[in-house]
Amino acid sequence: MAVNLQVPDPSRLHAVEGVLLGVAEAQIRKPGRKDVTVIQIAPGASVAGVFTQNRFCAAPVQVCREHLQSTGGQDVRALVINTGCANAGTGAQGLADARQTCVELAGLLGVQPEQVLPFSTGVILEPLPMQRLIDGLPAAIAAARSEGWLDAAAAIMTTDTLPKAASTQVAIDGVTVTLSGISKGAGMIRPNMATMLGFIATDCSVAPEVLQQLTRAAADESFNSITIDGDTSTNDSLVIIATGKTDLAKITRADSPQAQALQAALTVLAQQLAQAIVRDGEGATKFISVRVEGARSRDEARLVAYAVAHSPLVKTAFFASDPNLGRILAAVGYAGVTDLDVEGVDLYLDDVHVATRGGRHPAYREEEGQRVMKQAEITVRIALGRGAAAATVWTCDLSHDYVSINADYRS
């Protein structure tokens, strides 16, 4: 059951000029579902990406990195995404299959193989059913349309219960700029770039090296600030496409006002897509924001926030609506801030001041904590009293259903 998340309204998902999306049934793992997506990109676009830091990174991640390096992020013409099989832990054959996928799609589209980026998601350590994938490509190409964002969002799902897609439009120098994107993920989520996939397109014109900077910055404030279970997938990828189809002059400097305006829009959209993943976390019933303030650095704030957000004891307490809030203080204490003065720490649960000066706040009442814990959306705020840096991580509770979903995943 997703937490305050609905199927996106197709009428609110904007077409991005220069991008076509098509899906098809290839029976990669299960019959009767769309599981192959082809995103076609007009010539001249810039493409940037950030990928998992898992050393067992999947074959398509390795090929994507190679192709982005060889093209310099300029004139990538297509993305191909399959669900059902991650093509990870598949050795030399997996790499050959990922490269062959690019060759096959390139041949159908009349482009070069290095102009194609492959993506896979699903079960790890199983070979990609290549003939099924290849056979599905023509149908995905034939189905291509500029309004295909919702169909694509549904076709890349694995254990997700709902497709995740969003759009926005902003004015930059008086020109309307459109951004649309999709994401998938519900488990094996602790991006570190982040199984999680995200694809965003804009009609802006952006130099590839600038787009790479904007992509990394957007990822750090969105997909790199979520966790469901603390597991970094082998396949996590975030790709941003800039087609250059608006009248806005090409953005060539990351510190320009135009780049900063685009950065803000990309970050908001990426946060919406990333938070949708948490809201649809496997078995999730609560959406939790963990805000750490008063840290000496942003890295320190994130260290503490992730310690709280990863803790199974904290997450199960939230599932039970049990204000066993000493678990949060314990997580803060073991986060790794070795010189933390616990008497300077304050803990808040929404508007309820829970702890101060190393212990329970004198005015705190458990019924107030329980009132907040019963909510579907909760903010945990931790003030460390050490500096001015802050960071927020979004997570969810840990329920019985999480165990059931993952125990039954391959059946």
Secondary structure, DSSP 8 states (H G I E B T S, - for coil): --SS-----GGGS---TTEEEEEE---SSSTTS--EEEEEE-TT-EEEEEE---TT--HHHHHHHHHHHHHTTB---EEEEEEEE---S-HHHHHHHHHHHHHHHHHHHTS-GGGEEEEEEEETTS---HHHHHHHHHHHHHT-BTT-HHHHHHHT-SS-SS-EEEEEEEEETTEEEEEEEEEE-SSS--------EEEEEES--B-HHHHHHHHHHHHHTTGGGB-SSS---SS-EEEEEE---SSS--B--TTSHHHHHHHHHHHHHHHHHHHHHHHT-TT---EEEEEEEEESSHHHHHHHHHHHHH-HHHHHHHHTT---THHHHHHHHHSS-TT--GGG-EEEETTEEEEETTEE-TT--HHHHHHHHTSSEEEEEEE-SS-SEEEEEEEE---HHHHHHHHSTT-
